[in-house]
Amino acid sequence: MNKDDLSKAVYEVHGGMSFAEARRVVDVILDLVKGRLMKGEKVLLSGFGSFRVARRKDRKGINPQSREPILIPGRRVVTFKPSKNLKSI
């Protein structure tokens, strides 16, 4: 499923809304979620799951061409933990 599929689902469920308005609704929701995650906040969607930002540590790697050891810098990643309702599917 992608953003366009979500927009179509909103459009089909809500009869008084155009497809363009449904797309804007989905964009606003996703922008809100992204904004909260960028601030480091946890986003909880009851019955679905929660998203949070985790910090990955620096790690050692190997350059596949030269076989030289390299340091792969740490970064921030988004993690998802499904709700208990989704775990039974």
Steps between C-alpha positions, in 0.01 A plus 500: 500500500627845418386860553280494190323184627435672833359802320267279295379324815423833671323621186286184477403501869419870518233572237500881527868546422681527169803284427724810514365583848554140612861521378550824696360333816744211466787746435412701813487186717833372370661843541381511863644154570829590329523828690450332836759234421750766390455662843584164660147434623331161499191467278236258632211389278272298728411161357774527236836559669759759590783670315808640669845625406795287609871578480722246327858491627811530286613161372792342324474398137717392211536677167404222253740626230815558705419273798611788723324541834274805519282663763131522412361802686195464722170651400143549609243247377124465541386180668149355512352282769162347407215502748394173659200498263732475197723234652220242485458536122 
